[in-house]
Amino acid sequence: MGKNAVKISKLDVKKLIGMLNTALAEEWLAYYQYWIGARLMVGPMRSDIEPELLTHADEELGHAVRLADRILQLGGTLAPHEDSMESRERAVVNLLDRLGSGAGRPKYKVWIPVPILLPGEQTSTRVEPARSLFGAIAPATGNPGVIDAAIWIGYAWADEPRNHAVVMACGDDRDAVARTAEYLANYFWDVRHLFEFVAPTAPLDECLAAALAAGPAQKPYFISDMGDNPTAGGAGDVTWTLAELLRRPEFARPDGPRLIYASIPGPELVAAAKKAGIGAHVEGHVGAVVDSRYAGPVLLSGEVVSVVDDPENAEAVIRVGSMQIIVTERRKGYHYERYFDAHGLNPRQADIVVVKMGYLVPDLYDMQRGWMMALTRGGVDQDLHALPYRRIARPMYPLDAAMPRPDLSARFVP
């Protein structure tokens, strides 16, 4: 019903979903405040006031549920990530239920180490097998005696013995908790060979060739600069990709394909742009302060297109040829369209948008009409087989693809 309404409506549906998400956050906050106030209040009037506060809490929770339902009906996601609000809701409901009932901590907690090490770019729940794997958690936790369960992917770039996937479960029935965890762990292992990158992946040159060849229906064409994704642990100031772009003749002239690059730290250049002003020519080095292993600082020489004088992290856009390069005082993940809009860049009208990111977050995913993930250099290099692991537990899939089936029996946490 909601999706049909979207088709016939002239409303800005994306804006409406954003407003509903804002309202949803406020309703959740109101619910928390009423419930916590009711549980923590003391004094002779508590018995009279507590029921009223709990009634208000239930009303606010009902408002939140209706807003969440409407967001989903309109085709939106519960920002900032697809399942974050559901995860928070489940955690809060479980916590309040245990506190309110007096049951306290779960009687049993188990964990199962799963010798799989994959990046998030291969385990996105947008595609299979992760969609069905993670989708199996909710039905599994519906078993009597099970409170909750979770699957942790691990962190592929930490060379530590503790680093691997983990399945956890908790509840009050020992056997049911163990069965649930073992079911999920074995499910995970059985689909291990099906995990692939969430989008087409290739070296940077191939990604650029595809983007340059793309027709109007595929623009804006996004390219993920995966190797230096700051939200995955990259330094965020690796200049390897930017240096490669500056060498490309396609972007050397102002009338070339319009490319937005987001972003690279360069506090001195930002200061120069602020001082010089819009339209002025500035020059300065950017990047490679934290991580200079793959390329040194890059000299940018171009026109100041925009300045955002944010006291927490000022930014400037420098036009070099047909590229608009976003330079920041400190590293910044460009996750939202509004970040681009603050500079008047209108990424939806760009030919190519290069972002220091792996899989695209919802806001950017909704913008793209074409997308590839570039195998670029940096602290979160996606070519795991090329990384010099020394301390992780072995064997580990996919590094040891022919390894035997591991012991996936439940391990109880004292």
C-alpha positions, 0 to 999 in steps of 0.5 A, a space after each residue: 500500500 505504501 509503495 503504491 502511494 509513493 508511485 502516485 504521490 508528488 511528495 518528496 518521499 526521501 525527505 518524508 522518510 528522513 523526517 519520519 526517522 527523526 520523529 522515530 528517534 524522538 519517540 524512542 528517546 521519550 519512551 526511554 525517559 518515561 520508562 527509566 524515570 518510572 523505574 528509578 523514582 523514589 519517595 512516598 508518591 512512587 506508587 501513585 506516579 509510577 503507573 502513570 509514567 509507565 502508561 506514557 512509556 507504552 504510548 510513546 513505544 506505540 508511536 515509535 512502532 507506528 512510525 517504523 511501520 510507516 517508514 518500511 511501507 514507504 520503502 525506506 530503511 531505519 537509518 543509519 543502517 538497514 537493521 540498526 533500529 531493529 537491533 537496538 529495539 531487540 536489545 532494549 526490549 530484552 533488557 527491559 523485559 529482564 529487568 521488569 520481570 526480575 529474571 536478571 542475567 540469562 542463565 546460559 551464554 555460549 559462544 562458538 568460534 568460526 574460523 572464517 575471516 571475511 570483510 564486510 564488503 563480502 558479507 553484506 546482508 543486501 545479498 546472499 548468503 548473508 541475507 538469509 544467514 542473518 535472517 535466520 537469527 530471529 526465527 532461531 531466537 524464537 525457540 523457547 528458552 532462548 533470549 537472543 543470538 548474534 553472528 559476529 563477522 570479525 575484523 579482517 585486518 587485525 592480525 590477532 589470535 582472537 580475530 575470526 567469526 563468532 556465533 553467540 547465544 544466550 537464554 535460560 534453557 541450556 540445551 536450547 541455547 546450545 542448539 541455537 548457537 550450533 545451528 547458526 554456526 553450522 549454517 555459517 560454515 556451510 555457506 562460506 564458499 558463497 560469499 562474494 563482494 557485494 558489487 563488481 570489484 576490479 583494479 582501479 583502472 578497470 573501474 575507471 574504464 567502466 565508469 567512463 564508458 557508462 551511459 547516462 542511465 548509469 550516472 552518477 557512477 560510484 567507485 569505492 576506494 576500498 583500500 583506504 576506507 576510514 570507517 573500516 580502519 583505514 587511515 583515510 589519508 592514503 593518496 594512492 588513488 588520488 595520485 592515480 586520478 591526477 595522472 589520468 588525461 581524461 580529467 585534465 581538462 575542465 570540460 572532461 567528465 565531472 568527477 567528485 573525489 571524497 575526500 582527503 585531509 589537507 588542513 594547510 590547503 583548507 586554511 589557504 582556501 579559507 583565506 583566499 576565498 571562492 574563485 581563487 587559485 590555491 596550491 598545497 599538499 594533501 594526505 599521507 601524514 598518517 599512511 605514506 606507504 603507498 604514495 607521498 603527499 600530493 600537490 593540489 593546484 586548483 580553483 577554490 569552488 567551495 568552503 565550509 568553515 565548520 569549527 570542528 572540521 573545515 572543508 574546501 573543494 578544489 577544482 583540478 581539471 574536471 575533478 572536484 576534490 573535497 579537502 578536509 581538515 581531518 579525515 571524514 567519511 562522506 556517508 550522506 548526500 547532505 555532506 555533498 550538498 553543503 558544498 553545492 556539488 549535487 552528486 546526482 549530476 556528476 559523472 563519477 563519484 569516488 568515495 573512500 568507502 567499501 560497500 556503499 552506505 544507504 544514502 549513497 547506495 540510493 544515489 548510485 546508478 552504477 557502482 564498482 568497488 576498486 581494489 586500491 591500496 591502503 590499510 584495509 586492502 581487500 586482497 586478504 591473500 596478499 596480507 602477511 598474517 602471522 598471528 591469526 589462528 590457522 587454518 582460516 577460511 578463505 586463506 586455507 580453503 581446503 581446511 577440514 570442517 572445524 569443531 562447531 560445538 557450543 562453548 559455555 561462558 562461565 
